[in-house]
Amino acid sequence: MDEIKSFIEKITPINNKDWLFFSSKLQKTTVNKHVPLIKVGEIENSLSFIVKGMVRIYIPKEENDLTFGFLFENEFVTAYDSFLTQTPSKYQIETLTKTTILRISYKDLEDVYLKTSCGNIIGRKMAENMFLIKSKRELSLLSKTAEERYLDLFLERPNVLKQIPLKYIASYIGVTPQALSRIRKRIT
């Protein structure tokens, strides 16, 4: 639990009483590789912090899934729109490796917001961060070439390129695996 406490303390100080309350609500779970954390049509009922491992966020399709996110250690993962609205998710989240997460339920997170002095600050800062990530992704898709998106990914997240199958990376930058191979040849 030290990982999540360090993460939170980078956002805002958390006193011992609030930490004990918050940490008492967390459930540690280890999930095998290629296991969905949420499927299309399910309602997201938890916010998870990745202690170890990585996940992919995607829309399943018959031919090729549409990958639109990767998350790694020391990051939060959730189908956030489903979580906030308590409506069915339109996408899936799946582990890419054996992954250990700390989960808090929707109800318990609402309790943390009500009963701690820093819960609302943490929630607001996390929502702001998720918005900035989403906005950056949208702008990238609208204004950059596939090659520029690949280079951005390479510079920002070199671990992605080493650990994730190329078909998922191709989907993430919006090209076929064959087009990604051509991009990679041009760059090297």
C-alpha positions, 0 to 999 in steps of 0.5 A, a space after each residue: 500500500 506504500 505505492 498508493 500512499 506515495 502517489 496520493 501524497 504527491 497530489 496532496 498531504 494526507 493525515 494519518 486518520 484519513 489514510 487509515 480510513 481510506 486504506 481500510 476501504 482498499 481491496 488488494 487483488 491479483 489478476 492473471 494475464 488477459 483477464 477483463 477487469 470490466 466488459 462491455 455492458 457491465 457497470 464499473 463499480 470500482 476505481 483501481 490503482 495498479 500496483 504491478 502490471 499493465 492494462 489495455 482499454 479497448 472496444 472489442 470488434 470482430 476483426 480488430 479491437 480498437 485500443 485507446 489506452 494503456 495504463 501501468 504501475 502507479 496509475 489509476 484505472 477505471 471505466 471512468 464514465 461508467 463509474 461516474 454515471 453508474 451506467 453500462 460501459 461501452 468498452 473493456 479493460 483487460 490485463 496485459 500481464 499478471 496485474 496486482 491492483 488495489 480497488 475501492 468501490 463506488 460506495 466506499 469512494 463516496 464515503 471517503 469523499 464525505 468523511 476525509 479532509 482530502 478526499 475531494 481534493 484527490 478526486 478533483 485532481 484525478 478527474 482533472 488529470 484524466 481530462 487532460 490525458 483524454 484531451 491530449 489523446 483527442 488532439 493528437 488523433 485530430 492533428 498529428 500523423 500516425 508517425 507523429 503519434 508513434 514517435 510521441 508514444 515512443 518518447 512519452 512511454 518507451 515501456 509501451 513499445 517494449 512490453 505491448 504487442 505491436 497489433 495493440 500499438 498499431 490500433 492505439 495510433 490508428 493504423 494497421 499492423 502493416 502500416 506500423 511496420 512501415 512507420 518503424 522501418 522509416 524511423 530506424 
